Amino acid sequence: MDGTTYLSDYRPYPFTLDRVALTFRLAPKATRVMAKLHLSPREAGAALHLDGEQLKLISIAIDGQALKPADYLLSDTGLTVHPAALPEGEFTLETEVEIAPEDNTALEGLYMSNGMYCTQNEAEGFRKITFYPDRPDVMARFHVRIEGDKPVLLSNGNPVGQGEGWAEWDDPWPKPCYLFALVAGDLVATHGTFTTMSGRKVDLNVWVRPGDEDRTDYALGAIQRSMKWDEEAFGREYDLDLFNLVAVGDFNMGAMENKGLNIFNSKLVLASPETATDFDYERIEGVIGHEYFHNWTGDRITCRDWFQLCLKEGLTVFRDQSFTSDMRLGPVKRIEDVIALRTRQFREDAGPLAHPPRPDHYREINNFYTTTVYEKGAEVVRMLKTLLGDAGFRAAMDLYFARHDGQACTIEDWIKVFEDASGRDLSQFKRWYTDAGTPHLKVSERFDGGTYTLSFRQSTRPTPGQDTKPPRLIPIAVGLLGPNGDELVPTQVLEMTEAEQSFRFEGLGAKPVPSILRGFSAPVVLERETSAEERAFLLAHDSDAFNRWEAGSALARDTLIAMTEGRDAGSDYLDAIGMLIGDESLDPAFRALLLRLPFEDEIAQTIATRGGVADPDAIHAARETLARDLAARHEAALSATYEACAVAGPYAPDAEPAGRRALRLVCLKLLALVDAGARAEALYTAADNMTESLGALSVLIGLGKAEGKLAAFRAKWQDNPLVIDKWFTTQIALCPPEEAAERAATLAADPLFNWKNPNRFRALMGGLSANHAGFHRKDGAGYRFYADWLIRLDPLNPQTAARLSTAFETWARYDAGRKEKIRAELSRIAGQPGLSRDLSEMTARLLG
């Protein structure tokens, strides 16, 4: 047996579990967990299997009677009570186990973070706490008693009693065990309230370590904004008397939506102008929204099994993206989301890790918390909204909440709701959930006698386990522009259902310029022969913000690819972009996106998509050259814009000043190529906020003029873990590629490199992999360094090691020498004795 789990093997649990009572007697090395499970058989003669790992069984009884050793079987993965030892009707199973939270370096189950007890149970961490049916379709009401010497003792639901050294909590809503949470520590809270649309007052707490409370106001406000938005956008009201959020320094994920007790990585809670960037603030608001929105799309309605993970995650990502869009500038948010999708999910689709949003098998579920499940899952939900319209989508969502509240559901349940609400057959659309890969849309056009015809051909390349893909239903939002830039045909959504399909527009006086895939209406690769002149025309005139940006971005990509091939290019792009630098009719945040050149990894992906071989060195050189040409050609306009975007007054993380800072820093980076960093030096000295301070420092790192400042930055912030994480990431991501591996080794030897902390480990390794030409250096030094550290981390924290191994997923893009070196490192990892299940599966998939 290879340990593979298949969707087709799903069977309902043979017992119902109505109520759970848990008692915790906390101790770092010997926590006792007493569990009472109130069970009823659903199948006569079934054995009772409970999952459990790394548990020391102290006692086991049914209805108060101790079981004999012959009544049950204990293994490394669980406990099975034989049918003969089980009553015919309802019964109570009582177990007592001992665990050691202090020794739990994997950070799954109950563990300790700098003296604080906390839990992380998604996906299968609860089995490291007590014996239990650790699967999402088993939902029960939890009553929890915590005994310990910590002043703050928290769990899910509402508090029902407390005293010296103890507290009791009751959650009235049934939930699967992956949503159970416990926190115990020396904590302080920032308090607030929220009044729901029905008039109930909810108490809010943001719990942090003493000394961090001055950086919690933004997080508290984000909770309140999330609650209000969910009521207005989806009619969803919070359903407990209390909402607690806790910041934890050691956490494998970003955050966790445990019912009523959200546990967050501290980097997504703590913020002040001096320590957090504009991006940090936006990310904090978005992730707090995401975890809060899970209260309905994940908690009240959960997934039947882990194959349905995208049901809760894709939907909730769509909701948090919509929330952030409403809180900030919608078109800019949409562009940022698409950039993230293309640079992360499209490359996943194009490599050995490709899988559908709903896979049909897995070995280790932790390895399927991917951009495909999350971000592509969100795009699938967005397409449903595009097809049904705003009113139709809201009606379907209302039906979903009404029909499935309190249930563990499947993608089939979800699709059926939309079919029933709309009267449409969505069986073809369901392929978005079951088929892997990114569809390619090849476009051709014809204009004849006033009739304009757009013809599309869709295809999806083979992916592991899926060689052929039938056509999908693809919503294609299209508008047509006239020769003078006027909109001849406003946005229409074309529904493509065949492998090849044409659409006609009649009664036109002249051949139009098409604006295709407006708003990025489907997650596809658009293939169309387009001239630089047409891209410049769309950049100047398109009324759709996404396609206007896309025209500029595509022009830049084509220019950079031509430059990597040694062709003369760039003038068309430089002319077109120059007209927009100082255009104050455009939002500064939008202009910042227009001015930002495509990432090197994005260029490599585009080259690979077109069937070429990516050369990281050539890509880096081309991008540097184009940036210098842009700065030299438009120095005056960039300088004027830089000065005009200075933000006066106290720092605020709101969208308007954040957009101005974003544009100012893009201009600063370009101007540094012609002023040798003089403006960056001045800004770094004068900056009163982390956004500008780190932005200026980043520019100086790229110029090789930051060594003294980096040392001073380290000395100033060495006691602030989140700022020091930025220090690690920024200098390795932006240093010259030829120095990257050596710089990484130096940083790994720094006493501040606490590699057992996931944030710090990700800061360094993520910075190295983000340095595209440095990580992919020809001599393979980046690969060796990276693999060495994955091997070292795996025995302690396999989940983090496995997730970071995805840096190797793009190996097929490159030349034979780089491919050989990556395969050698992956084979070295795979050959390690005692390799974790997590990393073993990932290396096997990466190697194909």
Buried (B, 14 or more C-beta within 10 A) or exposed (E): EEEEBEBEEBEEBBBBBEBBBBBBBBBEEEBBBBBBBBBEBEEEEEBBBBBBBBBEBEEBBBEEEEBEEEBBEBEEEBBBBEEEBBEEEEBBBBBBBBBBBBEBBBBBBBBBBEEBBBBBBBBBBBBBBBBBBBBBBBBBBBBBBBBBEBEBBBBBBBBEEEEEEBBBBBBEBBBBBBBBBBBBBEBBBBEBEBEBBEEEEBBBBBBBBEEBBEBBBBBBBBBBBBBBBBBEBBEBBBBBEBBBBBBBBBBBBBBBBBBBBBBBBBBBBBBBBBBBBBBBBBBBBBBBBBBBBBBBBBBBBBBBBBBBBBBBBBBBBBBBBBBBBEBBBBBBBBBBBBBEBBBBBBBBBBBBBBBBBBBBEBBBBBBBBBBBBBBBBBBBBBBBBBBBEEEBBBBBBBBBBEBBEEBBBBBBBBBBBBBBBBEBEBEEBBBBBBBBBBBBBBBEBEEEEEEBBBBBBBBBBEBBEBEEBEBBBBBBBBBBBBEEEEBBBEBEBBEBEEEEBBBEBEEBEEBBBBBBBBBBBBBBBBBBEBEBEBBBBBBBBBBBBBBBBBBBBBBBBBBBBBBBEEEEBBEBBBEBBBEBBBEEEBBBBBBBBBBBBBBBBBBBBBBBBEEBBBBBBBBBBBBBEBBEBBBEBBBEBBBBBBEBBEBEEEBBBEBEBBBBBBBBBBBBBBBBBBBEBEBBBEBBEEBEBBBBBBBBBBBBBBBEBBEEBBEEBBEEBEEBBBBBBBBBBBBBBBBBBBBBBEBBEEBBEEEBBBBBBBBBBBBBBBBBBBBBBBBBBBEBBBBBBBBBBBBEBBBBBBBBBBBBBBBBBBBBBBEEEBBEBBBBBBEBBBEBEEBBBBBBBBBBBBBE
